[in-house]
Amino acid sequence: MPRLAKELSPLEVKRLQHPGKGGNATFAVGGVSGLLLQITPAGGRTWLLRAMVGARRREIGLGGFPEVSLAMARERAREAKDKIRNGIDPVEERKAAKAALVAAQLRGLTFADAVDQYLAAKLDAFKNEKHKQQWGNTLKSYAIPGLGALLVQDITVQDVLRVLQPIWSTKTETASRLRGRIEAVLSWATVAHTISTHRRTPPLQ
């Protein structure tokens, strides 16, 4: 049988220190097999549960110390082990829950809102206020009328092409810039809302 770690008290856990060299250090705190306190060289402290999930060895994050106390960490570790025994991977379950939450948030984001948020988030990336205004004016003049009310997740390649085609032959340079700016907003919305879907506009035929 594996050797059981000594069950540390809250005071003993508080007194644990990084050894001063090497990477992150982990300390078994007992109470639940596989429960560890991880301490970084900078002094950051987080709870981990090392456990086998099927054929995979997992390190499951349980929160930071002291926000998550020793008692809370042990309780979370027990809950995670119960899920594992029932055939549930806590890591995958957490990813699925996060993806569902983010998808729900994104469902309410229109392209017009995404443009405003993008310009605000990227303020420092613009060399000057004039450049930012040019970006905004191009999108608001040509893209917002056709795409503004659409939800970001619902915008298709065909929607983007409908915006570009009327100016592609008469204002080719503007259309090319517009295409890049629409793509930048959609890509930013995708990353900012941690959605794995990646939209790109194909070349016009």
CNS distance restraints for C-alpha pairs under 8 A (distance, minus, plus):
assign (resid   4 and name CA) (resid  30 and name CA) 7.12 0.50 0.50
assign (resid   4 and name CA) (resid  33 and name CA) 6.92 0.50 0.50
assign (resid   5 and name CA) (resid  28 and name CA) 6.16 0.50 0.50
assign (resid   5 and name CA) (resid  29 and name CA) 6.65 0.50 0.50
assign (resid   5 and name CA) (resid  30 and name CA) 4.82 0.50 0.50
assign (resid   5 and name CA) (resid  31 and name CA) 7.82 0.50 0.50
assign (resid   5 and name CA) (resid  33 and name CA) 7.38 0.50 0.50
assign (resid   6 and name CA) (resid  28 and name CA) 7.79 0.50 0.50
assign (resid   6 and name CA) (resid  29 and name CA) 6.64 0.50 0.50
assign (resid   6 and name CA) (resid  30 and name CA) 5.21 0.50 0.50
assign (resid   6 and name CA) (resid  31 and name CA) 7.83 0.50 0.50
assign (resid   7 and name CA) (resid  29 and name CA) 5.68 0.50 0.50
assign (resid   7 and name CA) (resid  30 and name CA) 3.99 0.50 0.50
assign (resid   7 and name CA) (resid  31 and name CA) 5.32 0.50 0.50
assign (resid   8 and name CA) (resid  12 and name CA) 5.82 0.50 0.50
assign (resid   8 and name CA) (resid  13 and name CA) 6.34 0.50 0.50
assign (resid   8 and name CA) (resid  29 and name CA) 5.25 0.50 0.50
assign (resid   8 and name CA) (resid  30 and name CA) 6.16 0.50 0.50
assign (resid   8 and name CA) (resid  31 and name CA) 7.91 0.50 0.50
assign (resid   9 and name CA) (resid  13 and name CA) 6.24 0.50 0.50
assign (resid  10 and name CA) (resid  14 and name CA) 6.18 0.50 0.50
assign (resid  10 and name CA) (resid  70 and name CA) 6.19 0.50 0.50
assign (resid  11 and name CA) (resid  15 and name CA) 6.33 0.50 0.50
assign (resid  12 and name CA) (resid  16 and name CA) 6.56 0.50 0.50
assign (resid  13 and name CA) (resid  29 and name CA) 7.20 0.50 0.50
assign (resid  13 and name CA) (resid  70 and name CA) 7.74 0.50 0.50
assign (resid  17 and name CA) (resid  39 and name CA) 7.38 0.50 0.50
assign (resid  17 and name CA) (resid  43 and name CA) 7.90 0.50 0.50
assign (resid  18 and name CA) (resid  24 and name CA) 7.84 0.50 0.50
assign (resid  18 and name CA) (resid  25 and name CA) 6.18 0.50 0.50
assign (resid  18 and name CA) (resid  39 and name CA) 6.00 0.50 0.50
assign (resid  18 and name CA) (resid  40 and name CA) 6.92 0.50 0.50
assign (resid  18 and name CA) (resid  41 and name CA) 6.26 0.50 0.50
assign (resid  18 and name CA) (resid  43 and name CA) 7.04 0.50 0.50
assign (resid  19 and name CA) (resid  25 and name CA) 7.51 0.50 0.50
assign (resid  20 and name CA) (resid  41 and name CA) 6.65 0.50 0.50
assign (resid  21 and name CA) (resid  41 and name CA) 7.31 0.50 0.50
assign (resid  22 and name CA) (resid  41 and name CA) 7.63 0.50 0.50
assign (resid  23 and name CA) (resid  40 and name CA) 6.76 0.50 0.50
assign (resid  23 and name CA) (resid  41 and name CA) 6.41 0.50 0.50
assign (resid  24 and name CA) (resid  38 and name CA) 6.56 0.50 0.50
assign (resid  24 and name CA) (resid  39 and name CA) 5.65 0.50 0.50
assign (resid  24 and name CA) (resid  40 and name CA) 4.44 0.50 0.50
assign (resid  24 and name CA) (resid  41 and name CA) 6.17 0.50 0.50
assign (resid  25 and name CA) (resid  38 and name CA) 5.64 0.50 0.50
assign (resid  25 and name CA) (resid  39 and name CA) 5.24 0.50 0.50
assign (resid  25 and name CA) (resid  40 and name CA) 6.39 0.50 0.50
assign (resid  25 and name CA) (resid  41 and name CA) 7.90 0.50 0.50
assign (resid  26 and name CA) (resid  36 and name CA) 6.00 0.50 0.50
assign (resid  26 and name CA) (resid  37 and name CA) 5.52 0.50 0.50
assign (resid  26 and name CA) (resid  38 and name CA) 4.32 0.50 0.50
assign (resid  26 and name CA) (resid  39 and name CA) 6.24 0.50 0.50
assign (resid  27 and name CA) (resid  36 and name CA) 5.25 0.50 0.50
assign (resid  27 and name CA) (resid  37 and name CA) 5.21 0.50 0.50
assign (resid  27 and name CA) (resid  38 and name CA) 6.49 0.50 0.50
assign (resid  28 and name CA) (resid  34 and name CA) 7.03 0.50 0.50
assign (resid  28 and name CA) (resid  35 and name CA) 5.97 0.50 0.50
assign (resid  28 and name CA) (resid  36 and name CA) 4.50 0.50 0.50
assign (resid  28 and name CA) (resid  37 and name CA) 6.54 0.50 0.50
assign (resid  29 and name CA) (resid  35 and name CA) 6.33 0.50 0.50
assign (resid  29 and name CA) (resid  36 and name CA) 5.84 0.50 0.50
assign (resid  29 and name CA) (resid  37 and name CA) 6.90 0.50 0.50
assign (resid  30 and name CA) (resid  34 and name CA) 7.89 0.50 0.50
assign (resid  30 and name CA) (resid  35 and name CA) 6.63 0.50 0.50
assign (resid  31 and name CA) (resid  35 and name CA) 7.78 0.50 0.50
assign (resid  31 and name CA) (resid  74 and name CA) 6.70 0.50 0.50
assign (resid  32 and name CA) (resid  74 and name CA) 6.22 0.50 0.50
assign (resid  32 and name CA) (resid  77 and name CA) 6.84 0.50 0.50
assign (resid  32 and name CA) (resid  78 and name CA) 6.92 0.50 0.50
assign (resid  34 and name CA) (resid  48 and name CA) 7.98 0.50 0.50
assign (resid  34 and name CA) (resid  49 and name CA) 5.33 0.50 0.50
assign (resid  34 and name CA) (resid  50 and name CA) 4.80 0.50 0.50
assign (resid  34 and name CA) (resid  51 and name CA) 6.30 0.50 0.50
assign (resid  35 and name CA) (resid  47 and name CA) 7.30 0.50 0.50
assign (resid  35 and name CA) (resid  48 and name CA) 5.93 0.50 0.50
assign (resid  35 and name CA) (resid  49 and name CA) 4.57 0.50 0.50
assign (resid  35 and name CA) (resid  50 and name CA) 6.52 0.50 0.50
assign (resid  35 and name CA) (resid  73 and name CA) 7.99 0.50 0.50
assign (resid  35 and name CA) (resid  74 and name CA) 7.29 0.50 0.50
assign (resid  35 and name CA) (resid  77 and name CA) 6.78 0.50 0.50
assign (resid  36 and name CA) (resid  47 and name CA) 5.82 0.50 0.50
assign (resid  36 and name CA) (resid  48 and name CA) 5.12 0.50 0.50
assign (resid  36 and name CA) (resid  49 and name CA) 6.11 0.50 0.50
assign (resid  36 and name CA) (resid  50 and name CA) 7.64 0.50 0.50
assign (resid  37 and name CA) (resid  45 and name CA) 6.70 0.50 0.50
assign (resid  37 and name CA) (resid  46 and name CA) 5.84 0.50 0.50
assign (resid  37 and name CA) (resid  47 and name CA) 4.75 0.50 0.50
assign (resid  37 and name CA) (resid  48 and name CA) 6.24 0.50 0.50
assign (resid  38 and name CA) (resid  44 and name CA) 7.96 0.50 0.50
assign (resid  38 and name CA) (resid  45 and name CA) 5.54 0.50 0.50
assign (resid  38 and name CA) (resid  46 and name CA) 5.24 0.50 0.50
assign (resid  38 and name CA) (resid  47 and name CA) 6.06 0.50 0.50
assign (resid  38 and name CA) (resid  48 and name CA) 6.83 0.50 0.50
assign (resid  39 and name CA) (resid  43 and name CA) 5.86 0.50 0.50
assign (resid  39 and name CA) (resid  44 and name CA) 5.51 0.50 0.50
assign (resid  39 and name CA) (resid  45 and name CA) 4.62 0.50 0.50
assign (resid  39 and name CA) (resid  46 and name CA) 6.73 0.50 0.50
assign (resid  40 and name CA) (resid  44 and name CA) 5.12 0.50 0.50
assign (resid  40 and name CA) (resid  45 and name CA) 6.61 0.50 0.50
assign (resid  45 and name CA) (resid  64 and name CA) 5.87 0.50 0.50
assign (resid  45 and name CA) (resid  65 and name CA) 5.36 0.50 0.50
assign (resid  45 and name CA) (resid  66 and name CA) 7.83 0.50 0.50
assign (resid  46 and name CA) (resid  61 and name CA) 7.45 0.50 0.50
assign (resid  46 and name CA) (resid  62 and name CA) 7.35 0.50 0.50
assign (resid  46 and name CA) (resid  63 and name CA) 5.78 0.50 0.50
assign (resid  46 and name CA) (resid  64 and name CA) 4.10 0.50 0.50
assign (resid  46 and name CA) (resid  65 and name CA) 5.44 0.50 0.50
assign (resid  47 and name CA) (resid  61 and name CA) 6.00 0.50 0.50
assign (resid  47 and name CA) (resid  62 and name CA) 5.14 0.50 0.50
assign (resid  47 and name CA) (resid  63 and name CA) 5.62 0.50 0.50
assign (resid  47 and name CA) (resid  64 and name CA) 5.99 0.50 0.50
assign (resid  47 and name CA) (resid  65 and name CA) 6.93 0.50 0.50
assign (resid  47 and name CA) (resid  73 and name CA) 6.74 0.50 0.50
assign (resid  48 and name CA) (resid  59 and name CA) 6.05 0.50 0.50
assign (resid  48 and name CA) (resid  60 and name CA) 5.42 0.50 0.50
assign (resid  48 and name CA) (resid  61 and name CA) 4.76 0.50 0.50
assign (resid  48 and name CA) (resid  62 and name CA) 5.72 0.50 0.50
assign (resid  48 and name CA) (resid  63 and name CA) 7.88 0.50 0.50
assign (resid  49 and name CA) (resid  58 and name CA) 7.74 0.50 0.50
assign (resid  49 and name CA) (resid  59 and name CA) 5.52 0.50 0.50
assign (resid  49 and name CA) (resid  60 and name CA) 4.99 0.50 0.50
assign (resid  49 and name CA) (resid  61 and name CA) 6.58 0.50 0.50
assign (resid  49 and name CA) (resid  62 and name CA) 7.17 0.50 0.50
assign (resid  49 and name CA) (resid  77 and name CA) 6.34 0.50 0.50
assign (resid  50 and name CA) (resid  57 and name CA) 7.08 0.50 0.50
assign (resid  50 and name CA) (resid  58 and name CA) 5.66 0.50 0.50
assign (resid  50 and name CA) (resid  59 and name CA) 4.64 0.50 0.50
assign (resid  50 and name CA) (resid  60 and name CA) 6.43 0.50 0.50
assign (resid  51 and name CA) (resid  57 and name CA) 5.80 0.50 0.50
assign (resid  51 and name CA) (resid  58 and name CA) 5.41 0.50 0.50
assign (resid  51 and name CA) (resid  59 and name CA) 6.70 0.50 0.50
assign (resid  51 and name CA) (resid  60 and name CA) 7.85 0.50 0.50
assign (resid  51 and name CA) (resid  81 and name CA) 7.93 0.50 0.50
assign (resid  52 and name CA) (resid  56 and name CA) 5.59 0.50 0.50
assign (resid  52 and name CA) (resid  57 and name CA) 4.44 0.50 0.50
assign (resid  52 and name CA) (resid  58 and name CA) 5.97 0.50 0.50
assign (resid  53 and name CA) (resid  57 and name CA) 6.08 0.50 0.50
assign (resid  53 and name CA) (resid  58 and name CA) 6.52 0.50 0.50
assign (resid  53 and name CA) (resid  84 and name CA) 6.24 0.50 0.50
assign (resid  53 and name CA) (resid  89 and name CA) 6.30 0.50 0.50
assign (resid  54 and name CA) (resid  87 and name CA) 7.97 0.50 0.50
assign (resid  60 and name CA) (resid  90 and name CA) 7.50 0.50 0.50
assign (resid  60 and name CA) (resid  91 and name CA) 6.55 0.50 0.50
assign (resid  62 and name CA) (resid  68 and name CA) 7.97 0.50 0.50
assign (resid  62 and name CA) (resid  73 and name CA) 6.42 0.50 0.50
assign (resid  62 and name CA) (resid  76 and name CA) 6.67 0.50 0.50
assign (resid  62 and name CA) (resid  77 and name CA) 7.37 0.50 0.50
assign (resid  63 and name CA) (resid  67 and name CA) 7.57 0.50 0.50
assign (resid  63 and name CA) (resid  68 and name CA) 5.97 0.50 0.50
assign (resid  63 and name CA) (resid  73 and name CA) 7.71 0.50 0.50
assign (resid  64 and name CA) (resid  68 and name CA) 5.66 0.50 0.50
assign (resid  65 and name CA) (resid  69 and name CA) 6.26 0.50 0.50
assign (resid  68 and name CA) (resid  72 and name CA) 5.83 0.50 0.50
assign (resid  68 and name CA) (resid  73 and name CA) 6.19 0.50 0.50
assign (resid  69 and name CA) (resid  73 and name CA) 6.06 0.50 0.50
assign (resid  70 and name CA) (resid  74 and name CA) 6.24 0.50 0.50
assign (resid  71 and name CA) (resid  75 and name CA) 6.28 0.50 0.50
assign (resid  72 and name CA) (resid  76 and name CA) 6.12 0.50 0.50
assign (resid  73 and name CA) (resid  77 and name CA) 6.03 0.50 0.50
assign (resid  74 and name CA) (resid  78 and name CA) 6.21 0.50 0.50
assign (resid  75 and name CA) (resid  79 and name CA) 6.27 0.50 0.50
assign (resid  76 and name CA) (resid  80 and name CA) 6.14 0.50 0.50
assign (resid  77 and name CA) (resid  81 and name CA) 6.20 0.50 0.50
assign (resid  78 and name CA) (resid  82 and name CA) 6.19 0.50 0.50
assign (resid  79 and name CA) (resid  83 and name CA) 6.39 0.50 0.50
assign (resid  80 and name CA) (resid  84 and name CA) 6.30 0.50 0.50
assign (resid  80 and name CA) (resid  90 and name CA) 6.28 0.50 0.50
assign (resid  81 and name CA) (resid  85 and name CA) 6.18 0.50 0.50
assign (resid  82 and name CA) (resid  86 and name CA) 6.36 0.50 0.50
assign (resid  83 and name CA) (resid  87 and name CA) 6.41 0.50 0.50
assign (resid  83 and name CA) (resid  88 and name CA) 5.06 0.50 0.50
assign (resid  83 and name CA) (resid  89 and name CA) 7.01 0.50 0.50
assign (resid  83 and name CA) (resid  90 and name CA) 6.86 0.50 0.50
assign (resid  84 and name CA) (resid  88 and name CA) 4.95 0.50 0.50
assign (resid  84 and name CA) (resid  89 and name CA) 5.88 0.50 0.50
assign (resid  84 and name CA) (resid  90 and name CA) 7.15 0.50 0.50
assign (resid  88 and name CA) (resid  93 and name CA) 7.31 0.50 0.50
assign (resid  89 and name CA) (resid  93 and name CA) 6.08 0.50 0.50
assign (resid  90 and name CA) (resid  94 and name CA) 6.06 0.50 0.50
assign (resid  91 and name CA) (resid  95 and name CA) 6.35 0.50 0.50
assign (resid  92 and name CA) (resid  96 and name CA) 6.15 0.50 0.50
assign (resid  93 and name CA) (resid  97 and name CA) 6.21 0.50 0.50
assign (resid  94 and name CA) (resid  98 and name CA) 6.16 0.50 0.50
assign (resid  95 and name CA) (resid  99 and name CA) 6.11 0.50 0.50
assign (resid  96 and name CA) (resid 100 and name CA) 6.13 0.50 0.50
assign (resid  97 and name CA) (resid 101 and name CA) 6.22 0.50 0.50
assign (resid  98 and name CA) (resid 102 and name CA) 6.15 0.50 0.50
assign (resid  99 and name CA) (resid 103 and name CA) 5.99 0.50 0.50
assign (resid  99 and name CA) (resid 194 and name CA) 7.67 0.50 0.50
assign (resid  99 and name CA) (resid 195 and name CA) 7.05 0.50 0.50
assign (resid 100 and name CA) (resid 104 and name CA) 6.18 0.50 0.50
assign (resid 101 and name CA) (resid 105 and name CA) 6.36 0.50 0.50
assign (resid 102 and name CA) (resid 106 and name CA) 6.11 0.50 0.50
assign (resid 102 and name CA) (resid 193 and name CA) 6.04 0.50 0.50
assign (resid 102 and name CA) (resid 194 and name CA) 6.87 0.50 0.50
assign (resid 102 and name CA) (resid 195 and name CA) 7.03 0.50 0.50
assign (resid 103 and name CA) (resid 107 and name CA) 6.18 0.50 0.50
assign (resid 103 and name CA) (resid 193 and name CA) 7.92 0.50 0.50
assign (resid 103 and name CA) (resid 195 and name CA) 7.06 0.50 0.50
assign (resid 104 and name CA) (resid 108 and name CA) 7.37 0.50 0.50
assign (resid 105 and name CA) (resid 109 and name CA) 7.26 0.50 0.50
assign (resid 105 and name CA) (resid 193 and name CA) 7.89 0.50 0.50
assign (resid 106 and name CA) (resid 152 and name CA) 7.37 0.50 0.50
assign (resid 106 and name CA) (resid 153 and name CA) 7.05 0.50 0.50
assign (resid 106 and name CA) (resid 193 and name CA) 6.77 0.50 0.50
assign (resid 107 and name CA) (resid 151 and name CA) 6.59 0.50 0.50
assign (resid 107 and name CA) (resid 152 and name CA) 7.57 0.50 0.50
assign (resid 107 and name CA) (resid 153 and name CA) 6.65 0.50 0.50
assign (resid 108 and name CA) (resid 151 and name CA) 6.68 0.50 0.50
assign (resid 109 and name CA) (resid 113 and name CA) 6.18 0.50 0.50
assign (resid 109 and name CA) (resid 114 and name CA) 6.56 0.50 0.50
assign (resid 109 and name CA) (resid 151 and name CA) 5.57 0.50 0.50
assign (resid 109 and name CA) (resid 152 and name CA) 6.05 0.50 0.50
assign (resid 110 and name CA) (resid 114 and name CA) 6.16 0.50 0.50
assign (resid 110 and name CA) (resid 148 and name CA) 6.41 0.50 0.50
assign (resid 110 and name CA) (resid 149 and name CA) 5.77 0.50 0.50
assign (resid 110 and name CA) (resid 150 and name CA) 5.38 0.50 0.50
assign (resid 110 and name CA) (resid 151 and name CA) 4.10 0.50 0.50
assign (resid 110 and name CA) (resid 152 and name CA) 5.41 0.50 0.50
assign (resid 111 and name CA) (resid 115 and name CA) 6.14 0.50 0.50
assign (resid 111 and name CA) (resid 144 and name CA) 7.46 0.50 0.50
assign (resid 111 and name CA) (resid 147 and name CA) 6.17 0.50 0.50
assign (resid 111 and name CA) (resid 148 and name CA) 4.82 0.50 0.50
assign (resid 111 and name CA) (resid 149 and name CA) 6.45 0.50 0.50
assign (resid 111 and name CA) (resid 150 and name CA) 5.92 0.50 0.50
assign (resid 111 and name CA) (resid 151 and name CA) 5.93 0.50 0.50
assign (resid 111 and name CA) (resid 152 and name CA) 5.29 0.50 0.50
assign (resid 112 and name CA) (resid 116 and name CA) 6.48 0.50 0.50
assign (resid 112 and name CA) (resid 144 and name CA) 6.19 0.50 0.50
assign (resid 112 and name CA) (resid 147 and name CA) 7.45 0.50 0.50
assign (resid 112 and name CA) (resid 148 and name CA) 4.32 0.50 0.50
assign (resid 112 and name CA) (resid 149 and name CA) 6.56 0.50 0.50
assign (resid 113 and name CA) (resid 117 and name CA) 6.17 0.50 0.50
assign (resid 113 and name CA) (resid 148 and name CA) 7.80 0.50 0.50
assign (resid 114 and name CA) (resid 118 and name CA) 5.86 0.50 0.50
assign (resid 114 and name CA) (resid 152 and name CA) 7.59 0.50 0.50
assign (resid 114 and name CA) (resid 185 and name CA) 6.65 0.50 0.50
assign (resid 114 and name CA) (resid 186 and name CA) 7.73 0.50 0.50
assign (resid 114 and name CA) (resid 189 and name CA) 6.44 0.50 0.50
assign (resid 115 and name CA) (resid 119 and name CA) 6.15 0.50 0.50
assign (resid 115 and name CA) (resid 136 and name CA) 7.77 0.50 0.50
assign (resid 115 and name CA) (resid 139 and name CA) 7.85 0.50 0.50
assign (resid 115 and name CA) (resid 185 and name CA) 6.20 0.50 0.50
assign (resid 116 and name CA) (resid 120 and name CA) 6.25 0.50 0.50
assign (resid 117 and name CA) (resid 121 and name CA) 5.96 0.50 0.50
assign (resid 118 and name CA) (resid 122 and name CA) 5.90 0.50 0.50
assign (resid 118 and name CA) (resid 185 and name CA) 6.26 0.50 0.50
assign (resid 118 and name CA) (resid 188 and name CA) 7.00 0.50 0.50
assign (resid 118 and name CA) (resid 189 and name CA) 7.67 0.50 0.50
assign (resid 119 and name CA) (resid 123 and name CA) 5.92 0.50 0.50
assign (resid 119 and name CA) (resid 132 and name CA) 7.26 0.50 0.50
assign (resid 119 and name CA) (resid 136 and name CA) 7.42 0.50 0.50
assign (resid 122 and name CA) (resid 126 and name CA) 6.86 0.50 0.50
assign (resid 123 and name CA) (resid 132 and name CA) 7.38 0.50 0.50
assign (resid 126 and name CA) (resid 131 and name CA) 6.21 0.50 0.50
assign (resid 126 and name CA) (resid 132 and name CA) 5.93 0.50 0.50
assign (resid 127 and name CA) (resid 131 and name CA) 6.54 0.50 0.50
assign (resid 127 and name CA) (resid 132 and name CA) 7.98 0.50 0.50
assign (resid 128 and name CA) (resid 132 and name CA) 6.63 0.50 0.50
assign (resid 129 and name CA) (resid 133 and name CA) 6.19 0.50 0.50
assign (resid 130 and name CA) (resid 134 and name CA) 6.18 0.50 0.50
assign (resid 131 and name CA) (resid 135 and name CA) 6.33 0.50 0.50
assign (resid 132 and name CA) (resid 136 and name CA) 6.23 0.50 0.50
assign (resid 133 and name CA) (resid 137 and name CA) 5.83 0.50 0.50
assign (resid 134 and name CA) (resid 138 and name CA) 6.06 0.50 0.50
assign (resid 135 and name CA) (resid 139 and name CA) 6.43 0.50 0.50
assign (resid 135 and name CA) (resid 181 and name CA) 7.44 0.50 0.50
assign (resid 136 and name CA) (resid 140 and name CA) 5.98 0.50 0.50
assign (resid 137 and name CA) (resid 141 and name CA) 5.78 0.50 0.50
assign (resid 138 and name CA) (resid 142 and name CA) 6.10 0.50 0.50
assign (resid 138 and name CA) (resid 143 and name CA) 7.51 0.50 0.50
assign (resid 138 and name CA) (resid 174 and name CA) 7.98 0.50 0.50
assign (resid 138 and name CA) (resid 178 and name CA) 6.58 0.50 0.50
assign (resid 139 and name CA) (resid 143 and name CA) 4.85 0.50 0.50
assign (resid 139 and name CA) (resid 144 and name CA) 6.06 0.50 0.50
assign (resid 139 and name CA) (resid 178 and name CA) 6.72 0.50 0.50
assign (resid 139 and name CA) (resid 181 and name CA) 7.37 0.50 0.50
assign (resid 139 and name CA) (resid 182 and name CA) 7.37 0.50 0.50
assign (resid 140 and name CA) (resid 144 and name CA) 4.84 0.50 0.50
assign (resid 140 and name CA) (resid 145 and name CA) 7.17 0.50 0.50
assign (resid 141 and name CA) (resid 145 and name CA) 7.18 0.50 0.50
assign (resid 142 and name CA) (resid 146 and name CA) 7.50 0.50 0.50
assign (resid 142 and name CA) (resid 163 and name CA) 6.82 0.50 0.50
assign (resid 142 and name CA) (resid 178 and name CA) 7.80 0.50 0.50
assign (resid 143 and name CA) (resid 147 and name CA) 5.70 0.50 0.50
assign (resid 143 and name CA) (resid 148 and name CA) 6.95 0.50 0.50
assign (resid 143 and name CA) (resid 163 and name CA) 6.20 0.50 0.50
assign (resid 143 and name CA) (resid 178 and name CA) 7.73 0.50 0.50
assign (resid 143 and name CA) (resid 182 and name CA) 7.54 0.50 0.50
assign (resid 144 and name CA) (resid 148 and name CA) 4.11 0.50 0.50
assign (resid 144 and name CA) (resid 149 and name CA) 7.66 0.50 0.50
assign (resid 146 and name CA) (resid 159 and name CA) 7.84 0.50 0.50
assign (resid 146 and name CA) (resid 162 and name CA) 7.96 0.50 0.50
assign (resid 146 and name CA) (resid 163 and name CA) 6.37 0.50 0.50
assign (resid 147 and name CA) (resid 155 and name CA) 7.65 0.50 0.50
assign (resid 147 and name CA) (resid 159 and name CA) 7.27 0.50 0.50
assign (resid 147 and name CA) (resid 160 and name CA) 7.78 0.50 0.50
assign (resid 147 and name CA) (resid 163 and name CA) 7.97 0.50 0.50
assign (resid 150 and name CA) (resid 154 and name CA) 6.69 0.50 0.50
assign (resid 150 and name CA) (resid 155 and name CA) 6.59 0.50 0.50
assign (resid 151 and name CA) (resid 155 and name CA) 6.63 0.50 0.50
assign (resid 152 and name CA) (resid 186 and name CA) 6.96 0.50 0.50
assign (resid 152 and name CA) (resid 189 and name CA) 7.68 0.50 0.50
assign (resid 155 and name CA) (resid 159 and name CA) 6.14 0.50 0.50
assign (resid 155 and name CA) (resid 160 and name CA) 7.55 0.50 0.50
assign (resid 156 and name CA) (resid 160 and name CA) 6.67 0.50 0.50
assign (resid 157 and name CA) (resid 161 and name CA) 6.20 0.50 0.50
assign (resid 157 and name CA) (resid 200 and name CA) 7.79 0.50 0.50
assign (resid 157 and name CA) (resid 201 and name CA) 5.86 0.50 0.50
assign (resid 157 and name CA) (resid 202 and name CA) 7.57 0.50 0.50
assign (resid 158 and name CA) (resid 162 and name CA) 6.18 0.50 0.50
assign (resid 159 and name CA) (resid 163 and name CA) 6.75 0.50 0.50
assign (resid 160 and name CA) (resid 164 and name CA) 6.41 0.50 0.50
assign (resid 160 and name CA) (resid 179 and name CA) 7.82 0.50 0.50
assign (resid 160 and name CA) (resid 182 and name CA) 7.97 0.50 0.50
assign (resid 160 and name CA) (resid 201 and name CA) 7.44 0.50 0.50
assign (resid 161 and name CA) (resid 165 and name CA) 5.80 0.50 0.50
assign (resid 161 and name CA) (resid 204 and name CA) 7.89 0.50 0.50
assign (resid 162 and name CA) (resid 166 and name CA) 7.33 0.50 0.50
assign (resid 164 and name CA) (resid 168 and name CA) 5.84 0.50 0.50
assign (resid 164 and name CA) (resid 175 and name CA) 5.83 0.50 0.50
assign (resid 164 and name CA) (resid 178 and name CA) 7.66 0.50 0.50
assign (resid 164 and name CA) (resid 179 and name CA) 7.07 0.50 0.50
assign (resid 165 and name CA) (resid 169 and name CA) 7.62 0.50 0.50
assign (resid 166 and name CA) (resid 170 and name CA) 7.96 0.50 0.50
assign (resid 167 and name CA) (resid 171 and name CA) 5.11 0.50 0.50
assign (resid 167 and name CA) (resid 172 and name CA) 6.63 0.50 0.50
assign (resid 167 and name CA) (resid 174 and name CA) 7.78 0.50 0.50
assign (resid 167 and name CA) (resid 175 and name CA) 6.07 0.50 0.50
assign (resid 168 and name CA) (resid 172 and name CA) 4.74 0.50 0.50
assign (resid 168 and name CA) (resid 174 and name CA) 8.00 0.50 0.50
assign (resid 168 and name CA) (resid 175 and name CA) 5.42 0.50 0.50
assign (resid 168 and name CA) (resid 176 and name CA) 7.74 0.50 0.50
assign (resid 171 and name CA) (resid 175 and name CA) 6.06 0.50 0.50
assign (resid 172 and name CA) (resid 176 and name CA) 6.07 0.50 0.50
assign (resid 173 and name CA) (resid 177 and name CA) 6.26 0.50 0.50
assign (resid 174 and name CA) (resid 178 and name CA) 5.96 0.50 0.50
assign (resid 175 and name CA) (resid 179 and name CA) 6.03 0.50 0.50
assign (resid 176 and name CA) (resid 180 and name CA) 6.45 0.50 0.50
assign (resid 177 and name CA) (resid 181 and name CA) 6.19 0.50 0.50
assign (resid 178 and name CA) (resid 182 and name CA) 6.06 0.50 0.50
assign (resid 179 and name CA) (resid 183 and name CA) 6.17 0.50 0.50
assign (resid 179 and name CA) (resid 201 and name CA) 7.68 0.50 0.50
assign (resid 180 and name CA) (resid 184 and name CA) 6.07 0.50 0.50
assign (resid 181 and name CA) (resid 185 and name CA) 6.25 0.50 0.50
assign (resid 182 and name CA) (resid 186 and name CA) 6.27 0.50 0.50
assign (resid 183 and name CA) (resid 187 and name CA) 5.95 0.50 0.50
assign (resid 183 and name CA) (resid 199 and name CA) 7.51 0.50 0.50
assign (resid 183 and name CA) (resid 200 and name CA) 6.32 0.50 0.50
assign (resid 183 and name CA) (resid 201 and name CA) 6.90 0.50 0.50
assign (resid 184 and name CA) (resid 188 and name CA) 5.95 0.50 0.50
assign (resid 185 and name CA) (resid 189 and name CA) 6.09 0.50 0.50
assign (resid 186 and name CA) (resid 190 and name CA) 6.16 0.50 0.50
assign (resid 186 and name CA) (resid 199 and name CA) 6.94 0.50 0.50
assign (resid 187 and name CA) (resid 191 and name CA) 6.26 0.50 0.50
assign (resid 187 and name CA) (resid 198 and name CA) 6.60 0.50 0.50
assign (resid 187 and name CA) (resid 199 and name CA) 6.66 0.50 0.50
assign (resid 187 and name CA) (resid 200 and name CA) 7.92 0.50 0.50
assign (resid 188 and name CA) (resid 192 and name CA) 5.71 0.50 0.50
assign (resid 189 and name CA) (resid 193 and name CA) 5.94 0.50 0.50
assign (resid 190 and name CA) (resid 194 and name CA) 6.03 0.50 0.50
assign (resid 190 and name CA) (resid 195 and name CA) 5.16 0.50 0.50
assign (resid 190 and name CA) (resid 196 and name CA) 7.01 0.50 0.50
assign (resid 190 and name CA) (resid 197 and name CA) 6.78 0.50 0.50
assign (resid 190 and name CA) (resid 198 and name CA) 6.67 0.50 0.50
assign (resid 191 and name CA) (resid 195 and name CA) 6.17 0.50 0.50
assign (resid 191 and name CA) (resid 196 and name CA) 7.61 0.50 0.50
